[in-house]
């Protein structure tokens, strides 16, 4: 019986039958749609809380503030790598920030000195010292065919 089904499936595939096309990126949230971005957040220590992604337009004045943010998306964090696909509204240059909201309070917690108390990262993984990087160091290109970006969390 298995041989008959396998042969039929091979024949149907060879004859040009309808077969599902895999998405451009291998994650379940990826559908192969235009301007789809596979985001890989690496260095996730624990599978607790929420991973938050924020997408920013190419606007130096709006980077890392509400007026420049295109959208924010939250989903379950998964160690050691959290992956998800997002869609940009248009092709072009974008910047992204990720932070691991470990206590799931939907806030990017900071310590008494105003420094991040939760792991975070920026697209293109620029060096970060005492001030946020300029947007030019975080921009990545999204084509109509999509893109992928890896963000390394910093403790």
C-alpha angles and dihedrals in degrees: 000000000000091000091053092050093045092049091048091050092050092048092048091049092048091048092057097258120167111283127174114253115224115240119260089253123042100233121108092238091056115095101174092250125152117282092011114161122200106213117199115190108195134190092045104163101195139018093236134109127003135313110220123201123191121191119206131196118235093270118125092202093052099044112123095002134094097253093059097042115107093192146330124224128188129194140154115297117235124193134256094008128011115199132187138153121234131180125230116216091232141008115262140076120335138168127215137197126196129191132178107232092202096181093042093230090135090239130107097236120217132192127242091278094052095253120132114277093189130059113270141169142186130221114267087025097247121189110270121198123157098329135045116266120256114260091249089069092052103044121118129180122248116194126193086260091057137244143232129230133187121208120193114210117228122209 
